[in-house]
Amino acid sequence: MITPRLEVILNAARTLFERYGYRKTSMQDIAQAAGISRPTLYAAFADKEAVFSALVRSVTEQNEAATALVLARTSGIRDRLRAVLDIWIVERYAATFAASGSSDIVESAAISAPEAMGVFWDVCSRRVSEVLEDIAEERYRSAVVRVLVAAARDFKATAQSVADLSVSIDTLVDVADQITRQVRGAHA
């Protein structure tokens, strides 16, 4: 659970990372933007990597909550899969793409917060797997999930715009829907 103070720090860090990028943002900048002293910031986070990791974990938790809400009110594999991929891929891309420090944030995520990013992608994969629960045989479902998430990550990394990414995700959802129908039909 994030305390109000940590929330202020993470919001300040997010704003700075988005505006200036990860590399150009210092702990002094974060402390100043959060309205706290550097010693107070260092009492909460050992270093900038820890702040960034906490920010990634916070985004993961927010995505989890948003996913639970949307899946509770969405039916059908296509709509559910699109909703999950929108939350975990398209919306994250849109938020990062809009930031002036976007390329630095993307590059820094895997380097500065590898464990938190690993958790992010694991949780994303679990949510995609839940949507594809109609594929009863685990080995097929697992393979489809791995392919979908890898393709979505690649689309996210190479997209030129949010619209470009959205079109690619639509195509991916169509392919997943066809695969799901075929696997279901083969095992019916």
C-alpha positions as CSV (number, residue, x, y, z in Angstrom):
1,M,0.0,0.0,0.0
2,I,1.3,3.4,-1.0
3,T,1.2,6.0,1.8
4,P,0.2,9.6,0.9
5,R,3.8,10.7,1.3
6,L,5.1,8.0,-1.1
7,E,2.3,8.9,-3.5
8,V,3.5,12.6,-3.5
9,I,7.0,11.4,-4.2
10,L,6.0,9.1,-7.0
11,N,3.8,11.6,-8.6
12,A,6.6,14.2,-8.5
13,A,9.1,11.6,-9.9
14,R,6.6,10.6,-12.7
15,T,6.2,14.2,-13.8
16,L,9.9,14.8,-13.8
17,F,10.7,11.6,-15.6
18,E,8.1,12.3,-18.2
19,R,9.3,15.9,-18.7
20,Y,13.1,15.5,-18.6
21,G,13.6,11.8,-18.9
22,Y,15.1,9.4,-16.4
23,R,18.8,10.3,-16.9
24,K,18.3,14.1,-16.5
25,T,16.2,13.7,-13.3
26,S,18.1,13.8,-10.0
27,M,17.1,12.8,-6.5
28,Q,17.4,16.6,-5.7
29,D,14.9,17.3,-8.4
30,I,12.5,14.7,-7.1
31,A,12.8,16.0,-3.5
32,Q,12.3,19.6,-4.6
33,A,9.2,18.7,-6.7
34,A,7.8,16.6,-3.9
35,G,8.3,19.4,-1.4
36,I,10.6,17.4,0.9
37,S,14.2,17.4,1.8
38,R,16.8,15.1,0.2
39,P,17.3,13.2,3.5
40,T,13.6,12.6,3.7
41,L,13.6,11.3,0.1
42,Y,16.6,9.1,0.9
43,A,14.8,7.7,3.9
44,A,12.1,6.5,1.6
45,F,14.2,5.4,-1.3
46,A,17.8,4.4,-1.4
47,D,18.4,5.8,-4.9
48,K,16.8,7.0,-8.1
49,E,16.5,3.3,-9.3
50,A,14.4,2.5,-6.3
51,V,12.1,5.4,-7.0
52,F,11.8,4.3,-10.6
53,S,11.1,0.7,-9.5
54,A,8.5,1.9,-7.1
55,L,6.9,3.9,-9.9
56,V,6.8,0.8,-12.2
57,R,5.2,-1.2,-9.3
58,S,2.6,1.5,-8.8
59,V,1.7,1.4,-12.5
60,T,1.5,-2.4,-12.3
61,E,-1.0,-2.1,-9.3
62,Q,-3.0,0.6,-11.2
63,N,-3.2,-1.6,-14.2
64,E,-4.3,-4.6,-12.1
65,A,-7.1,-2.6,-10.6
66,A,-8.2,-1.2,-14.0
67,T,-8.0,-4.7,-15.5
68,A,-10.2,-6.2,-12.8
69,L,-12.8,-3.5,-13.3
70,V,-12.9,-3.8,-17.1
71,L,-13.0,-7.6,-17.1
72,A,-15.8,-7.7,-14.7
73,R,-18.0,-5.7,-17.1
74,T,-16.7,-7.0,-20.4
75,S,-17.6,-10.2,-22.2
76,G,-16.3,-12.1,-25.2
77,I,-12.7,-13.0,-25.8
78,R,-12.1,-10.3,-28.4
79,D,-13.5,-7.4,-26.3
80,R,-11.8,-8.7,-23.1
81,L,-8.4,-9.3,-24.8
82,R,-8.6,-5.8,-26.4
83,A,-9.4,-4.3,-23.1
84,V,-6.4,-6.0,-21.4
85,L,-4.0,-5.0,-24.2
86,D,-5.3,-1.5,-24.1
87,I,-4.6,-1.2,-20.4
88,W,-1.2,-2.8,-20.4
89,I,0.1,-1.8,-23.8
90,V,-1.7,1.0,-25.5
91,E,-2.4,3.2,-22.5
92,R,1.1,2.8,-21.2
93,Y,2.5,3.7,-24.6
94,A,0.2,6.7,-24.9
95,A,1.3,8.0,-21.5
96,T,5.0,7.5,-22.4
97,F,4.7,8.7,-26.0
98,A,3.2,12.0,-24.8
99,A,6.1,12.6,-22.6
100,S,9.1,14.7,-23.9
101,G,11.5,12.3,-22.1
102,S,9.8,9.2,-23.6
103,S,12.7,7.5,-25.3
104,D,14.8,7.9,-22.2
105,I,12.0,6.4,-20.0
106,V,11.6,3.4,-22.3
107,E,15.3,2.7,-22.5
108,S,15.8,3.2,-18.7
109,A,12.9,1.0,-17.6
110,A,14.6,-2.3,-18.5
111,I,18.0,-1.2,-17.2
112,S,17.0,0.7,-14.0
113,A,14.0,-1.4,-12.9
114,P,14.5,-4.9,-14.4
115,E,12.8,-6.7,-11.5
116,A,9.8,-4.4,-11.5
117,M,9.5,-4.6,-15.3
118,G,9.6,-8.4,-15.0
119,V,6.7,-8.3,-12.6
120,F,4.9,-5.9,-14.9
121,W,5.1,-8.2,-17.9
122,D,4.4,-11.3,-15.7
123,V,1.2,-9.8,-14.4
124,C,0.2,-8.6,-17.9
125,S,0.7,-12.2,-19.2
126,R,-1.4,-13.6,-16.4
127,R,-4.2,-11.3,-17.2
128,V,-4.0,-12.2,-20.9
129,S,-4.1,-15.9,-19.9
130,E,-7.2,-15.3,-17.8
131,V,-8.9,-13.9,-20.9
132,L,-7.9,-17.0,-22.9
133,E,-9.2,-19.5,-20.3
134,D,-11.4,-21.1,-23.0
135,I,-8.2,-22.7,-24.3
136,A,-8.4,-25.5,-21.8
137,E,-5.1,-27.2,-22.6
138,E,-2.4,-25.2,-20.7
139,R,0.4,-25.8,-23.2
140,Y,-1.7,-24.1,-26.0
141,R,-2.9,-21.3,-23.8
142,S,0.7,-20.7,-22.5
143,A,2.1,-20.6,-26.1
144,V,-0.6,-18.2,-27.3
145,V,-0.1,-15.9,-24.3
146,R,3.7,-15.8,-24.9
147,V,3.2,-15.0,-28.6
148,L,0.6,-12.3,-27.9
149,V,2.6,-10.6,-25.2
150,A,5.8,-10.7,-27.1
151,A,4.1,-9.4,-30.3
152,A,2.4,-6.6,-28.3
153,R,5.7,-5.6,-26.7
154,D,7.4,-5.5,-30.1
155,F,4.5,-3.5,-31.5
156,K,4.8,-1.1,-28.6
157,A,8.6,-0.8,-29.1
158,T,8.3,-0.1,-32.9
159,A,5.1,1.9,-33.1
160,Q,5.4,5.4,-34.6
161,S,2.2,6.7,-32.9
162,V,-0.6,5.6,-30.6
163,A,-2.9,5.1,-33.7
164,D,-0.2,2.9,-35.3
165,L,0.0,0.8,-32.1
166,S,-3.8,0.6,-31.9
167,V,-4.1,-0.8,-35.4
168,S,-1.4,-3.4,-34.7
169,I,-3.1,-4.4,-31.5
170,D,-6.4,-4.7,-33.4
171,T,-4.7,-7.1,-35.8
172,L,-3.2,-9.1,-32.9
173,V,-6.6,-9.4,-31.3
174,D,-8.1,-10.7,-34.6
175,V,-5.3,-13.3,-34.9
176,A,-5.7,-14.4,-31.3
177,D,-9.5,-14.7,-31.8
178,Q,-8.9,-16.9,-34.8
179,I,-6.4,-19.1,-33.0
180,T,-8.7,-19.4,-30.0
181,R,-11.6,-20.5,-32.3
182,Q,-9.4,-23.1,-34.1
183,V,-8.0,-24.5,-30.8
184,R,-11.5,-24.7,-29.3
185,G,-12.9,-26.3,-32.5
186,A,-10.1,-28.8,-32.6
187,H,-10.8,-29.9,-29.0
188,A,-14.6,-29.8,-29.2
